[in-house]
Amino acid sequence: MKHVVTVMFVIVAVIHLLPLSGVLGSERLASLYGLAFDEPNLEILMRHRAVLFGLLGAFLLVAAFRPAFQVLAFVAGFVSVVTFLWLAWSVGGANAQIARVVTADAVALACLLVGVGARALEGRRR
């Protein structure tokens, strides 16, 4: 079960690390989200968002191999994924690129659920 938890965290980490490429500029952000980022303030906010996702992804990756961090990483992962899915559902009308992000976050949610279940089973066996 330990390996299942690790693999689930690695998958969720990769999903959260993918937007980090948006820090490179508005062209990369446009390809990620299918939107124009020609307004400087929006570009600043979205590039900063990319950095924050990179930090969260890095933390999730560390937690994959450091069980002491896993409870906090599960909480952070669930907050990230569930809030995005809720926002996407409540607002609606997402373009194709945002719909891909919704799909990726749904996969991340499934991985987090599997990871929590595997960790719980691992804890019972001790």
HELIX and SHEET records of a PDB file:
HELIX    1   1 LYS A    2  LEU A   17  1                                  16    
HELIX    2   2 LEU A   18  LEU A   24  5                                   7    
HELIX    3   3 SER A   26  TYR A   33  1                                   8    
HELIX    4   4 PRO A   40  PHE A   65  1                                  26    
HELIX    5   5 PRO A   67  PHE A   69  5                                   3    
HELIX    6   6 GLN A   70  VAL A   91  1                                  22    
HELIX    7   7 ALA A   96  ARG A  125  1                                  30    
END                                                                             
